[in-house]
Amino acid sequence: MTYVPWFFPDDLPSLFQTGPASDDARLACQLLERMHRDPRLRHERICIEVQNRVVILEGVVTCADVSTEAHARAWSTPGVHDVNNRLRPLQR
């Protein structure tokens, strides 16, 4: 199981530059980098977990469109077999 919190302001921490050890960690880091490059997802609080190439997205996001975009971004990451989207839009 690989769990990556999404709390990085603008730059990825240096630990991702050395390369993850497992395939799940590699997928989580790839998705993290892809979300970090997307201005709509960059400042959202999304936790990424990967288990056996299944991505689990958790957290509270600003709107349903952000949840949809994060889901699509996860599915389009090469090597992902399934996505479990547990993102909840912020209740206002």
SVG drawing of the C-alpha trace seen along z (x, -y; Angstrom):
<svg xmlns="http://www.w3.org/2000/svg" viewBox="-24 -27 42 33">
<polyline fill="none" stroke="black" stroke-width="0.4" points="0.0,0.0 1.3,-3.5 -0.3,-6.5 0.6,-10.0 -0.9,-13.1 -1.6,-16.0 -0.3,-18.9 2.5,-20.4 2.2,-24.1 4.1,-24.6 7.2,-22.3 7.4,-18.6 9.6,-17.5 13.0,-16.1 12.2,-12.6 10.3,-12.0 13.4,-12.8 15.2,-9.7 12.5,-7.3 10.1,-5.1 10.9,-1.4 7.6,0.3 5.3,0.2 2.4,-1.2 4.7,-3.9 5.8,-4.8 2.1,-5.1 1.3,-7.2 4.2,-9.6 3.3,-9.8 -0.3,-10.7 0.9,-13.2 3.1,-14.9 0.3,-15.0 -2.1,-16.5 0.5,-19.0 0.8,-20.2 -2.9,-20.8 -3.9,-24.3 -7.4,-23.0 -6.0,-20.2 -2.8,-21.8 -4.3,-23.4 -6.9,-20.7 -6.4,-18.5 -6.5,-15.1 -4.9,-12.0 -3.6,-9.4 -3.4,-5.7 -2.4,-2.9 -2.9,0.8 -2.1,3.3 -2.4,0.7 -5.8,-0.5 -5.8,-4.2 -7.9,-5.4 -8.6,-9.1 -9.8,-10.6 -10.5,-14.0 -12.8,-17.0 -12.6,-19.1 -14.0,-22.4 -16.6,-21.1 -17.8,-18.1 -16.0,-19.1 -12.7,-18.8 -13.6,-15.3 -14.4,-14.4 -11.1,-15.9 -9.1,-14.1 -10.9,-10.8 -10.1,-11.3 -6.5,-12.2 -6.1,-9.0 -7.6,-6.8 -5.4,-8.3 -2.2,-7.5 -0.5,-4.6 -0.5,-1.4 -3.6,-2.1 -6.1,0.8 -9.0,-0.8 -9.9,-4.0 -11.9,-4.3 -13.0,-7.9 -13.9,-8.8 -13.6,-12.5 -16.4,-14.6 -17.4,-18.1 -17.3,-20.7 -20.7,-21.3 -21.5,-25.0"/>
</svg>
